[in-house]
Amino acid sequence: MSQWLPYLLVLACPVTMGVMMRGTHPSDRPDARVSELESQLTELRSTVERQAAPQPKASGASSVTADRD
């Protein structure tokens, strides 16, 4: 038995890591927080695109302020 003890101690770490990695896999279940952040990112990108697009000038509002001066 004493001859197997050094081998068991050396194998304890890799075997334990293998068991932990096999137990949980990130692609098995999607994270709700990641999904929420992706939807917020999509919303923010569409808002930025709308604001970056050229806006048509409102002729009525600018001519009223120009007449007052």
C-alpha positions as CSV (number, residue, x, y, z in Angstrom):
1,M,0.0,0.0,0.0
2,S,2.8,2.4,0.8
3,Q,4.2,2.0,-2.7
4,W,0.9,3.4,-4.3
5,L,0.7,6.4,-2.0
6,P,3.1,8.6,-4.0
7,Y,1.3,7.8,-7.2
8,L,-2.1,8.6,-5.7
9,L,-0.8,11.9,-4.5
10,V,0.6,12.8,-7.9
11,L,-2.7,11.8,-9.7
12,A,-5.0,13.5,-7.2
13,C,-4.7,17.0,-8.8
14,P,-5.3,16.0,-12.5
15,V,-8.1,13.6,-11.6
16,T,-9.8,16.2,-9.4
17,M,-9.5,18.9,-12.2
18,G,-10.9,16.5,-14.7
19,V,-13.9,15.8,-12.5
20,M,-14.6,19.5,-12.0
21,M,-14.3,20.3,-15.7
22,R,-16.6,17.5,-16.7
23,G,-19.2,18.5,-14.1
24,T,-19.9,22.0,-15.4
25,H,-19.7,23.1,-19.0
26,P,-20.6,26.7,-19.9
27,S,-22.3,25.9,-23.2
28,D,-24.7,23.5,-21.5
29,R,-26.9,26.2,-20.0
30,P,-27.0,29.8,-21.2
31,D,-26.4,32.5,-18.7
32,A,-29.4,34.8,-18.3
33,R,-27.1,37.8,-17.6
34,V,-25.2,37.3,-20.8
35,S,-28.5,37.2,-22.8
36,E,-29.7,40.4,-21.0
37,L,-26.5,42.2,-21.8
38,E,-26.6,41.1,-25.5
39,S,-30.1,42.5,-25.8
40,Q,-29.0,45.8,-24.2
41,L,-26.1,46.0,-26.6
42,T,-28.3,45.5,-29.6
43,E,-30.7,48.2,-28.3
44,L,-27.8,50.6,-27.7
45,R,-26.4,50.0,-31.2
46,S,-29.7,50.7,-32.9
47,T,-30.0,53.9,-30.8
48,V,-26.6,55.1,-31.9
49,E,-27.3,54.3,-35.5
50,R,-30.5,56.3,-35.4
51,Q,-28.8,59.3,-33.8
52,A,-25.9,59.1,-36.3
53,A,-28.2,59.2,-39.3
54,P,-28.7,62.6,-40.8
55,Q,-31.8,64.4,-39.4
56,P,-34.1,66.4,-41.6
57,K,-34.1,70.1,-40.7
58,A,-37.3,71.5,-39.2
59,S,-37.8,74.6,-41.3
60,G,-40.6,76.0,-39.1
61,A,-38.8,76.2,-35.8
62,S,-35.6,77.8,-37.1
63,S,-37.4,80.5,-39.2
64,V,-39.4,81.6,-36.1
65,T,-36.3,82.2,-34.1
66,A,-34.6,83.9,-37.0
67,D,-37.5,86.4,-37.4
68,R,-37.2,87.5,-33.7
69,D,-33.6,88.7,-34.0
